[in-house]
């Protein structure tokens, strides 16, 4: 693969679109020093297609199945967006709006954003009246408690673990399977739920946006099989679900829009077609013919398709490319030799060619080189560069570190990447190979990727994955990626470096106890650099989420709080009668 500062793809874009070379520097600006605009970001912060009309079928073209739709297990950005906007509701949710407004909380099932007491150690939520499931039965506070409890079950790994981290008396809890319940969640009546926390948590309402805080009626729970048929509390219900092939949603007749200020539910039906090749999806949406004119892409635009889109104004105007605010990282198994040696890990930091990874991820129009773990917004706008490692790496420094670690001839290792990131894996393989680190690539279907790397006993030494803050706070990033106290044998999430550093965890607890938000933010920022020096992972790129729309799609924007994914709460069709069905 070409390892020049700007790839052949970027060069082609520069020639045809006057994209400046400054875009290869990892700058977070949308243009270069000469004032040229990045055409990929033309729709940033905007709604594309105007206001939809009610009716028709919206098609989602996907190369994969969902990782999980069970709300107790759903902790992947795209899946959370889809699940919480279409299938189930949570106590609180994000406003359906492009740009910064999308980070604002609004009540969903609850009447308000929660009432705190006892120094933010107790949170009380009152449910709205008239909330119903797809069969017309009432949604109760007990159903929300039940889903929070079932998220502790060893049979349901992979979901958000805020409940385990913050609820009082949750240590060792294994779920409600044997009739045991958490005393720290009380339901005085059918519409009231009270959470008792083990420590103050002023940001708790943000946690209740997560699918863990959606209702699941005990009578409908089927354990791991619930993944195939979640019971709807949202505007749509599942009509059919053929795993890895197709999911069809139809309207939930008992969803009451008077109780829901967020979801517009414009389409009559939503059909997710799975198992398609990435370039096939791109080509169909570029052509925008028949049913495909009423379709959107589930996954990112393929790097090789970028010039086809950005060199055609009629197609480019249908491209969304919001920043994901997610940091993609090369994470090393710090509990296994040779990555238990910080010198080896630092050698990987210096060996990695981040610009090569950027190129493989779609080029500078769609990515920025990462210089820290937390994304720019958590630093007030732009990531700092505390390590000062050149974007293309420093191979000689990497070799010296390997020699100091007793590995003068390098070593062999392996990496797991999603099928869609095979090019990224090859970029990593090539750049580490320059320092004598020989990497074997293992690819996994996207829908099985997180379960595979979450198996801590059987995973590879290296994994390439990212983390997105659940809301704009360092408390939702560093502890979830580097706190070793919450590592699981199966269904492990976030901390894929399996980093267990006592000093780091002690400092995390100190910051979490701070009551001054500004002081805490500064402390998280400082801790980011301190962890980076210990090198459990290498931050590689901050990606945009390039998603192409069919020409008949309206009301579409990339939601900043869902990693730049399309907000399914508001998307629909310009002309429902022209959906091609």
TORNU-341382 format. One record per residue (C-alpha): residue in one letter; x, y, z. Coordinates in steps of 0.02 Angstrom, whole numbers, padded with zeros to 5 digits, always signed. Layout:
residues N
AXYZ/...
end
This chain:
residues 581
X+00000+00000+00000/X+00060+00175-00043/X+00127+00258+00116/X+00153+00434+00054/X+00091+00577+00165/X-00061+00591+00054/X-00126+00434-00029/X-00171+00413-00211/X-00353+00434-00159/X-00318+00599-00073/X-00212+00655-00220/X-00356+00622-00339/X-00471+00722-00228/X-00348+00866-00221/X-00336+00870-00410/X-00523+00865-00441/X-00590+00958-00290/X-00446+01070-00235/X-00439+00984-00066/X-00286+01061+00015/X-00138+00959+00071/X-00166+01026+00247/X-00304+00897+00261/X-00168+00765+00282/X-00100+00845+00441/X-00239+00784+00555/X-00310+00959+00577/X-00488+00968+00642/X-00530+01112+00524/X-00652+01087+00380/X-00538+01174+00256/X-00355+01207+00221/X-00243+01357+00245/X-00298+01429+00077/X-00479+01432+00130/X-00536+01282+00026/X-00683+01188+00100/X-00690+01002+00128/X-00836+00950+00016/X-00869+00798+00126/X-00927+00913+00266/X-01045+01021+00162/X-01197+00950+00253/X-01121+00954+00427/X-01248+01016+00553/X-01387+01019+00422/X-01546+00922+00386/X-01540+00848+00210/X-01692+00825+00098/X-01815+00941+00182/X-01963+00885+00287/X-02025+00706+00255/X-02204+00657+00219/X-02291+00519+00315/X-02295+00348+00232/X-02193+00235+00120/X-02052+00113+00156/X-01879+00169+00209/X-01746+00041+00162/X-01581+00023+00254/X-01443-00061+00153/X-01320-00151+00266/X-01168-00264+00254/X-01205-00340+00424/X-01332-00392+00554/X-01350-00298+00717/X-01231-00343+00856/X-01374-00341+00982/X-01551-00271+00986/X-01588-00333+01161/X-01585-00169+01260/X-01487-00252+01400/X-01347-00293+01277/X-01355-00149+01154/X-01196-00043+01171/X-01139-00009+00993/X-01175+00166+00929/X-01272+00120+00772/X-01372-00015+00859/X-01415+00102+01003/X-01473+00236+00882/X-01583+00113+00787/X-01651+00027+00942/X-01690+00179+01048/X-01762+00283+00906/X-01873+00150+00829/X-01905+00001+00944/X-01895+00053+01125/X-01895+00209+01230/X-01786+00255+01379/X-01812+00364+01531/X-01722+00509+01448/X-01657+00532+01271/X-01567+00653+01157/X-01653+00791+01064/X-01679+00751+00880/X-01577+00892+00805/X-01419+00913+00702/X-01261+00992+00771/X-01233+01036+00954/X-01420+01037+00993/X-01417+00848+00973/X-01320+00837+01136/X-01464+00908+01238/X-01565+00792+01348/X-01755+00784+01339/X-01879+00676+01438/X-01935+00517+01350/X-02032+00393+01457/X-02004+00506+01607/X-02096+00669+01638/X-01932+00761+01668/X-01744+00733+01675/X-01752+00658+01848/X-01749+00734+02022/X-01593+00713+02127/X-01578+00708+02316/X-01454+00652+02448/X-01313+00745+02360/X-01349+00664+02189/X-01342+00490+02263/X-01530+00464+02240/X-01623+00493+02076/X-01812+00484+02055/X-01905+00474+01890/X-02093+00483+01863/X-02162+00401+01705/X-02284+00490+01590/X-02464+00433+01588/X-02532+00326+01446/X-02372+00235+01397/X-02406+00068+01312/X-02318-00079+01232/X-02357-00147+01060/X-02498-00256+01129/X-02580-00112+01220/X-02523-00164+01394/X-02456-00026+01507/X-02270+00013+01526/X-02226+00012+01711/X-02081+00067+01819/X-02059-00115+01868/X-02021-00157+01686/X-01878-00032+01683/X-01810-00101+01846/X-01820-00277+01774/X-01717-00231+01620/X-01584-00144+01725/X-01574-00301+01833/X-01565-00420+01685/X-01417-00319+01616/X-01316-00400+01758/X-01352-00576+01696/X-01198-00675+01640/X-01307-00743+01497/X-01329-00568+01427/X-01153-00497+01408/X-01095-00346+01310/X-01213-00209+01367/X-01184-00044+01457/X-01119-00065+01633/X-01164+00102+01710/X-01283+00012+01826/X-01145-00102+01888/X-01029+00046+01915/X-01148+00160+02007/X-01294+00068+02089/X-01275+00036+02274/X-01258-00147+02325/X-01230-00206+02147/X-01066-00296+02180/X-01082-00479+02136/X-01262-00464+02077/X-01303-00591+01940/X-01474-00534+01880/X-01654-00577+01924/X-01649-00755+01857/X-01664-00835+02030/X-01787-00712+02102/X-01655-00595+02171/X-01678-00408+02151/X-01578-00251+02181/X-01632-00155+02336/X-01553+00001+02261/X-01693+00013+02131/X-01863+00047+02208/X-02032+00062+02123/X-02154+00138+02250/X-02291+00131+02118/X-02312+00086+01934/X-02254+00258+01876/X-02111+00294+01996/X-01934+00225+01995/X-01798+00272+02119/X-01613+00234+02098/X-01495+00231+02249/X-01314+00257+02198/X-01158+00210+02292/X-01081+00380+02260/X-01139+00550+02195/X-01168+00552+02007/X-01231+00719+01942/X-01227+00653+01763/X-01344+00507+01798/X-01483+00572+01680/X-01360+00549+01535/X-01341+00366+01584/X-01529+00341+01573/X-01521+00377+01386/X-01440+00206+01365/X-01544+00052+01317/X-01517-00021+01490/X-01652+00100+01548/X-01783+00041+01423/X-01928-00065+01486/X-01938-00253+01464/X-02092-00345+01532/X-02040-00500+01627/X-02172-00605+01539/X-02092-00571+01370/X-01911-00603+01421/X-01834-00752+01334/X-01655-00733+01394/X-01527-00730+01252/X-01668-00758+01126/X-01743-00590+01169/X-01612-00520+01050/X-01717-00588+00907/X-01881-00507+00958/X-01875-00359+01079/X-02049-00308+01134/X-02087-00134+01071/X-02117+00021+01175/X-02071+00134+01028/X-02157+00187+00866/X-02118+00024+00773/X-02128-00161+00810/X-02040-00308+00729/X-02144-00392+00596/X-02006-00514+00544/X-01822-00541+00579/X-01719-00665+00478/X-01547-00651+00555/X-01410-00594+00436/X-01540-00568+00299/X-01680-00446+00335/X-01771-00355+00474/X-01942-00278+00442/X-02021-00151+00558/X-02202-00095+00548/X-02297+00033+00649/X-02337+00000+00832/X-02522+00048+00840/X-02512+00081+01027/X-02370+00206+01020/X-02445+00375+01065/X-02355+00523+00984/X-02435+00637+01114/X-02315+00558+01241/X-02163+00571+01127/X-02089+00737+01074/X-01938+00659+00988/X-01989+00523+00867/X-02085+00574+00711/X-02111+00399+00639/X-02134+00458+00459/X-02115+00292+00363/X-02251+00159+00372/X-02117+00026+00365/X-01929+00012+00390/X-01840-00132+00303/X-01657-00172+00341/X-01578-00277+00203/X-01420-00364+00266/X-01273-00459+00194/X-01234-00339+00053/X-01057-00296+00000/X-01000-00122+00046/X-00957-00069-00131/X-01124-00139-00191/X-01216-00028-00066/X-01116+00125-00121/X-01148+00095-00305/X-01334+00070-00279/X-01352+00230-00178/X-01247+00330-00300/X-01364+00273-00440/X-01517+00303-00329/X-01639+00205-00438/X-01806+00123-00392/X-01812+00066-00211/X-01635+00128-00184/X-01693+00308-00203/X-01786+00280-00039/X-01639+00196+00047/X-01498+00245+00166/X-01334+00161+00205/X-01305+00075+00373/X-01115+00073+00361/X-00985+00198+00308/X-00951+00243+00128/X-00807+00135+00066/X-00642+00229+00040/X-00635+00180-00144/X-00808+00255-00169/X-00763+00426-00100/X-00705+00502-00266/X-00864+00440-00352/X-00965+00542-00227/X-00861+00698-00198/X-00828+00730-00383/X-01015+00734-00424/X-01114+00878-00352/X-01281+00790-00375/X-01220+00642-00271/X-01114+00740-00147/X-01265+00839-00091/X-01338+00675-00026/X-01185+00636+00084/X-01186+00650+00273/X-01015+00653+00356/X-01027+00710+00536/X-00881+00677+00650/X-00907+00517+00747/X-00819+00593+00899/X-00752+00417+00918/X-00567+00376+00933/X-00510+00223+00837/X-00368+00136+00929/X-00244-00005+00913/X-00263-00091+01081/X-00133-00210+01150/X-00162-00354+01273/X-00063-00283+01419/X-00086-00441+01522/X+00004-00551+01397/X+00187-00551+01343/X+00265-00458+01259/X+00138-00320+01282/X+00155-00326+01471/X+00316-00228+01441/X+00286-00041+01424/X+00439-00025+01311/X+00362-00145+01186/X+00198-00049+01192/X+00288+00116+01165/X+00380+00037+01020/X+00210+00002+00940/X+00161+00184+00971/X+00314+00243+00876/X+00302+00112+00739/X+00121+00144+00692/X+00097+00247+00535/X-00063+00339+00579/X-00069+00425+00411/X-00068+00254+00330/X-00215+00205+00440/X-00300+00369+00394/X-00277+00332+00210/X-00349+00156+00229/X-00497+00230+00324/X-00549+00344+00181/X-00418+00480+00175/X-00406+00654+00249/X-00577+00708+00187/X-00658+00585+00307/X-00534+00567+00450/X-00413+00659+00563/X-00254+00588+00638/X-00280+00558+00825/X-00153+00620+00952/X-00245+00578+01113/X-00373+00452+01175/X-00521+00565+01211/X-00594+00655+01058/X-00570+00841+01031/X-00735+00901+01108/X-00681+00831+01277/X-00527+00942+01266/X-00629+01096+01222/X-00610+01077+01034/X-00446+00996+00982/X-00343+00849+01045/X-00174+00892+01122/X-00016+00808+01057/X+00080+00762+01215/X+00188+00625+01138/X+00243+00723+00983/X+00259+00564+00879/X+00262+00602+00691/X+00099+00549+00604/X+00198+00428+00496/X+00287+00356+00649/X+00469+00348+00701/X+00534+00177+00652/X+00711+00200+00720/X+00642+00250+00890/X+00529+00097+00887/X+00678-00016+00848/X+00779+00059+00991/X+00637+00028+01113/X+00621-00153+01054/X+00807-00177+01079/X+00794-00107+01256/X+00651-00229+01287/X+00759-00375+01233/X+00672-00392+01065/X+00806-00332+00942/X+00737-00444+00804/X+00556-00399+00837/X+00421-00530+00865/X+00264-00605+00790/X+00087-00564+00843/X-00091-00557+00775/X-00231-00431+00761/X-00420-00444+00747/X-00512-00320+00636/X-00687-00310+00568/X-00705-00367+00386/X-00735-00187+00336/X-00570-00135+00415/X-00460-00261+00325/X-00371-00117+00235/X-00337-00037+00403/X-00268-00203+00466/X-00151-00209+00317/X-00093-00031+00352/X-00055-00080+00532/X+00031-00239+00473/X+00142-00144+00353/X+00189-00003+00472/X+00231-00117+00620/X+00327-00230+00502/X+00449-00088+00470/X+00508-00108+00651/X+00515-00298+00642/X+00344-00334+00718/X+00264-00466+00608/X+00073-00456+00615/X-00052-00587+00558/X-00225-00520+00520/X-00386-00606+00575/X-00548-00535+00505/X-00719-00554+00585/X-00895-00517+00524/X-00948-00347+00594/X-01098-00418+00686/X-00984-00540+00781/X-00836-00423+00803/X-00870-00359+00979/X-00917-00531+01045/X-00754-00598+00973/X-00638-00467+01046/X-00739-00469+01207/X-00685-00649+01239/X-00532-00603+01339/X-00459-00779+01352/X-00465-00821+01167/X-00438-00654+01079/X-00284-00598+00984/X-00146-00490+01059/X-00199-00339+00957/X-00372-00272+00915/X-00423-00120+00815/X-00579-00041+00886/X-00645+00127+00941/X-00733+00209+01086/X-00860+00350+01085/X-00908+00448+01240/X-01088+00412+01287/X-01105+00596+01329/X-00985+00745+01334/X-00882+00699+01488/X-00714+00617+01516/X-00803+00505+01642/X-00883+00412+01497/X-00719+00382+01407/X-00562+00346+01508/X-00643+00239+01646/X-00732+00131+01517/X-00576+00105+01412/X-00442+00091+01546/X-00519+00043+01715/X-00465-00137+01746/X-00592-00170+01883/X-00732-00199+01758/X-00647-00318+01637/X-00756-00469+01598/X-00704-00639+01535/X-00846-00638+01408/X-00932-00486+01335/X-00791-00371+01385/X-00817-00194+01319/X-00707-00042+01304/X-00550-00098+01396/X-00484-00210+01259/X-00305-00175+01313/X-00353-00263+01477/X-00259-00123+01564/X-00250-00142+01753/X-00147+00001+01824/X-00172+00041+02009/X-00113+00221+01998/X-00229+00254+01851/X-00380+00178+01938/X-00343+00274+02098/X-00337+00436+02001/X-00501+00393+01914/X-00586+00375+02083/X-00514+00541+02140/X-00578+00631+01986/X-00750+00548+01998/X-00765+00617+02175/X-00733+00797+02120/X-00885+00910+02134/X-00810+01050+02028/X-00848+01004+01847/X-00712+01115+01775/X-00582+01043+01891/X-00638+00867+01846/X-00631+00903+01659/X-00453+00968+01674/X-00406+00815+01777/X-00477+00696+01645/X-00378+00787+01511/X-00217+00771+01612/X-00251+00588+01648/X-00272+00555+01461/X-00090+00606+01433/X-00030+00506+01583/X-00113+00347+01518/X-00047+00381+01343/X+00130+00380+01415/X+00097+00204+01483/X+00044+00153+01306/X-00094+00023+01330/X-00164+00078+01162/X-00116+00187+01014/X-00245+00319+00961/X-00251+00311+00772/X-00388+00416+00692/X-00546+00514+00729/X-00667+00460+00595/X-00811+00546+00513/X-00966+00442+00477/X-00992+00456+00288/X-01168+00395+00248/X-01248+00409+00077/X-01435+00438+00054/X-01552+00396-00088/X-01626+00543-00182/X-01801+00519-00108/X-01741+00525+00074/X-01786+00675+00182/X-01762+00733+00361/X-01590+00654+00372/X-01441+00712+00474/X-01296+00634+00565/X-01331+00640+00752/X-01180+00698+00851/X-01229+00597+01005/X-01245+00436+00905/X-01074+00439+00825/X-01133+00529+00669/X-01261+00395+00626/X-01425+00446+00542/X-01555+00495+00671/X-01693+00370+00638/X-01812+00474+00743/X-01840+00600+00602/X-01789+00520+00437/X-01921+00482+00305/X-01963+00506+00122/X-01995+00657+00012/X-02126+00563-00088/X-02189+00404-00002/X-02278+00349-00161/X-02110+00343-00251/X-02030+00215-00133/X-02018+00089-00276/X-02131-00040-00193/
end
